[in-house]
Amino acid sequence: MNNKQKDPAKKNSITALDRRTFIAAGASVAGVVAASMLPGLATASAKGEEQSSTGCAKPGKRMLGLLEVSSIGLGVQNMHRKYTTTVPYRPEMINIIREAYNRGVTFFDCAEAYGPFENERILGEAIEPFRDKVRITTKFGWNINPETGERGPGLNSRPESIKRAVEGSLKRLRTDHIDLLYQHRVDPQVPIEDVAGAVKELMDEGKVLHWGLSEPGIQTIRRAHAVLPLTAIQNEYSMATRDPEKEVIPLCEELEIGFVPWWPLDCQLLTGWIDANTRFAPGDFRAITPRFSPENLAHNMQLVDLIKTWAIRKQASPVQISLAWLIAQKPWIVPIPGTTVMTHMIENIGAAEVQFTQGEIAELTAAVKTIEVRGQRLPDRVLAFSGVEAPTKG
Ligand SMILES: NC(=O)c1ccc[n+]([C@@H]2O[C@H](COP(=O)([O-])OP(=O)(O)OC[C@H]3O[C@@H](n4cnc5c(N)ncnc54)[C@H](OP(=O)(O)O)[C@@H]3O)[C@@H](O)[C@H]2O)c1
């Protein structure tokens, strides 16, 4: 059995966990489902499901390569500063991470660049009491001064810089090992074989257990995997951004590499909390992202409306449909939705309980494909760092 076949998803149901029969008979669903009745927020549970200490069903387990994680993770990027605007209340962020663990989340996504540094500190403090029970990721590769955290231009994946970055990450995360270390973006100056060599040395020292790449070029994935097997590729992927379906996800399937979608909710677009009239504060990344411009946003509501229709049909929330759709794509896909709100985190975990039949997922995906999402997923200057091929050696 290859490691991807270990996923507990059943043959005729797509998710890792059976959906619980949480809606009492006769409950009516008109428009938005009441929060207390959403998967994950309900307390009733069907026989045989794994229970968390809270009495709610837990997310299932999935394999990313040889790394076992919960079927839904938690991204902590916004926990220091939300889309570079507001500052969330730090003790509450720690509560959210700990409560996510109580509810069965064992996969937490971070990066040196988040903050920079501060989000690793938040995550490290939060998980310290149960460090060995969870899997944490961090990323290196932006040009960040290891002492001051000052951000220089471009990237830096020189081997000595990777090692320095990891030492800093280990301290801030209050741990002696990183479960999954990603290169945040491919450095066009450094052969991927040299990057792999530095990561391999860190693995030999026990400081890093698995590695992955974020937004790499296709050939770079092949070359990296050939010298040091990759555990996961982390790319933007959601109902609104389906680009990885063309090449990256088929390649992950071929090479048995896991896939972690970032921006699984497309920065809140796919939650139903943004409408055609939403405008973003100066400094909010979405204010400069083409997809969120007033004219594109109005058009893109077609996708949100589709998700809302399915939310009613499946007695779930729009965010749960968005995440459940991702989970249903492959048994080795693990989304890492981000949130700074406790009830949102609980709602997001509930997506693991939303179950589609094969017919339903085919129907939903076909409908998603008929909708053209307008506006580039990232501004040009950011997109320029994606899909880059590392130079060859010599
Ligand atoms: N590899 C990379 O280059 C890369 C790039 C970007 C992000 N990432 C990773 O991906 C993770 C997720 O990204 P993200 O958090 O920016 O985007 P996201 O998960 O697509 O969406 C987060 C947004 O949705 C909102 N949200 C979450 N759950 C909600 C719910 N149940 N109801 C209503 N709104 C909800 C959040 O606001 P609230 O806080 O109000 O809930 C936030 O505005 C990051 O934390 C990071 O770890 C990686």
The ligand as an SDF file (V2000), in Angstrom:
LIG
                    3D

 48 52  0  0  0  0  0  0  0  0999 V2000
    3.1360   29.6820    0.9370 N   0  0  0  0  0  0  0  0  0  0  0  0
    2.7320   30.9110    0.7710 C   0  0  0  0  0  0  0  0  0  0  0  0
    3.2950   31.6710    0.0010 O   0  0  0  0  0  0  0  0  0  0  0  0
    1.5340   31.4080    1.5360 C   0  0  0  0  0  0  0  0  0  0  0  0
    0.9400   32.6270    1.1740 C   0  0  0  0  0  0  0  0  0  0  0  0
   -0.1680   33.0660    1.9020 C   0  0  0  0  0  0  0  0  0  0  0  0
   -0.6580   32.2940    2.9590 C   0  0  0  0  0  0  0  0  0  0  0  0
   -0.0420   31.1250    3.2750 N   0  0  0  0  0  0  0  0  0  0  0  0
   -0.5440   30.2770    4.3820 C   0  0  0  0  0  0  0  0  0  0  0  0
   -1.9370   30.0480    4.1530 O   0  0  0  0  0  0  0  0  0  0  0  0
   -2.6540   30.3420    5.3560 C   0  0  0  0  0  0  0  0  0  0  0  0
   -4.0580   30.7750    5.0140 C   0  0  0  0  0  0  0  0  0  0  0  0
   -4.0170   32.0140    4.3300 O   0  0  0  0  0  0  0  0  0  0  0  0
   -4.9590   33.2400    4.7540 P   0  0  0  0  0  0  0  0  0  0  0  0
   -5.3560   33.0910    6.1560 O   0  0  0  0  0  0  0  0  0  0  0  0
   -4.2950   34.4900    4.3410 O   0  0  0  0  0  0  0  0  0  0  0  0
   -6.1950   33.0730    3.7500 O   0  0  0  0  0  0  0  0  0  0  0  0
   -7.5090   32.1740    3.7570 P   0  0  0  0  0  0  0  0  0  0  0  0
   -7.3440   31.0190    4.6740 O   0  0  0  0  0  0  0  0  0  0  0  0
   -7.8600   31.9240    2.3460 O   0  0  0  0  0  0  0  0  0  0  0  0
   -8.6060   33.1690    4.3210 O   0  0  0  0  0  0  0  0  0  0  0  0
   -8.4800   33.8070    5.5600 C   0  0  0  0  0  0  0  0  0  0  0  0
   -9.5100   34.9100    5.5890 C   0  0  0  0  0  0  0  0  0  0  0  0
  -10.8090   34.3450    5.7110 O   0  0  0  0  0  0  0  0  0  0  0  0
  -11.3930   34.7370    6.9460 C   0  0  0  0  0  0  0  0  0  0  0  0
  -12.0360   33.5610    7.5270 N   0  0  0  0  0  0  0  0  0  0  0  0
  -11.4830   32.4030    7.9230 C   0  0  0  0  0  0  0  0  0  0  0  0
  -12.4110   31.5590    8.3720 N   0  0  0  0  0  0  0  0  0  0  0  0
  -13.5960   32.2070    8.2650 C   0  0  0  0  0  0  0  0  0  0  0  0
  -14.9320   31.8730    8.5790 C   0  0  0  0  0  0  0  0  0  0  0  0
  -15.2350   30.6870    9.0920 N   0  0  0  0  0  0  0  0  0  0  0  0
  -15.9010   32.7880    8.3340 N   0  0  0  0  0  0  0  0  0  0  0  0
  -15.6120   34.0010    7.8220 C   0  0  0  0  0  0  0  0  0  0  0  0
  -14.3560   34.3820    7.5060 N   0  0  0  0  0  0  0  0  0  0  0  0
  -13.3620   33.4850    7.7340 C   0  0  0  0  0  0  0  0  0  0  0  0
  -10.2710   35.2760    7.8040 C   0  0  0  0  0  0  0  0  0  0  0  0
  -10.7520   36.3060    8.6290 O   0  0  0  0  0  0  0  0  0  0  0  0
  -10.9330   36.1170   10.2260 P   0  0  0  0  0  0  0  0  0  0  0  0
   -9.5730   36.2460   10.7990 O   0  0  0  0  0  0  0  0  0  0  0  0
  -11.8590   37.2270   10.5710 O   0  0  0  0  0  0  0  0  0  0  0  0
  -11.5390   34.7590   10.4180 O   0  0  0  0  0  0  0  0  0  0  0  0
   -9.3330   35.8580    6.7590 C   0  0  0  0  0  0  0  0  0  0  0  0
   -9.7840   37.1310    6.3720 O   0  0  0  0  0  0  0  0  0  0  0  0
   -1.7970   31.4260    6.0260 C   0  0  0  0  0  0  0  0  0  0  0  0
   -2.0710   31.5450    7.4170 O   0  0  0  0  0  0  0  0  0  0  0  0
   -0.4090   30.9270    5.7500 C   0  0  0  0  0  0  0  0  0  0  0  0
   -0.0500   29.9510    6.7150 O   0  0  0  0  0  0  0  0  0  0  0  0
    1.0410   30.6720    2.5780 C   0  0  0  0  0  0  0  0  0  0  0  0
  1  2  1  0
  2  3  2  0
  2  4  1  0
  4  5  1  0
  4 48  2  0
  5  6  2  0
  6  7  1  0
  7  8  2  0
  8  9  1  0
  8 48  1  0
  9 10  1  0
  9 46  1  0
 10 11  1  0
 11 12  1  0
 11 44  1  0
 12 13  1  0
 13 14  1  0
 14 15  2  0
 14 16  1  0
 14 17  1  0
 17 18  1  0
 18 19  2  0
 18 20  1  0
 18 21  1  0
 21 22  1  0
 22 23  1  0
 23 24  1  0
 23 42  1  0
 24 25  1  0
 25 26  1  0
 25 36  1  0
 26 27  1  0
 26 35  1  0
 27 28  2  0
 28 29  1  0
 29 30  1  0
 29 35  2  0
 30 31  1  0
 30 32  2  0
 32 33  1  0
 33 34  2  0
 34 35  1  0
 36 37  1  0
 36 42  1  0
 37 38  1  0
 38 39  2  0
 38 40  1  0
 38 41  1  0
 42 43  1  0
 44 45  1  0
 44 46  1  0
 46 47  1  0
M  CHG  2   8   1  16  -1
M  END
$$$$
